């Protein structure tokens, strides 16, 4: 594991310990790889908990591509494939776009004023495991209900330049939030 994810993990863990986790607002999301034919293999869970500083997402995932991944709350509660405007079946496309209730149409990351569904990057170690918690300061568990979490194949630069939506690319994994 490189030094940056280890440092991020330690900082997030300290934040969780000092901020405390609200007991009343939490949920568990089962995550699957995406597929052109429906849900793929189950790869683990993500626990979501409200804190006084925002939403903490604690992943326990395996089988992902190593590296940094775009991570977002998407509008629809579906991980199914759908057909895009070019007639191509795209895994996870039924999840829709990033959760953007204010209709900002702007991708600015978890600390910006754009999509509310923009989350911090998800770090996956060389063995394909994601265990580092992330903090989404503008979200609460209630915001997740009837939506989906998408893990994109590539990283996210929290900008719409040079590529739209941070350049995260294909939807590698998904979890429906009921």
Secondary structure, DSSP 8 states (H G I E B T S, - for coil): --HHHHHHHHHHHHHHHHH-EEEEEEEEEEEEEEETTEEEEEEEEEEEEEETTEEEEEEEE-S--SEEE-EEEESSS----EE-TTS-EETTGGG-SB--TT-------TTSSS-TTB---EEE-TTS-B---EEETT--HHHHTTEEEEEESS---SSSSSSGGGG--SEEEEEEE-
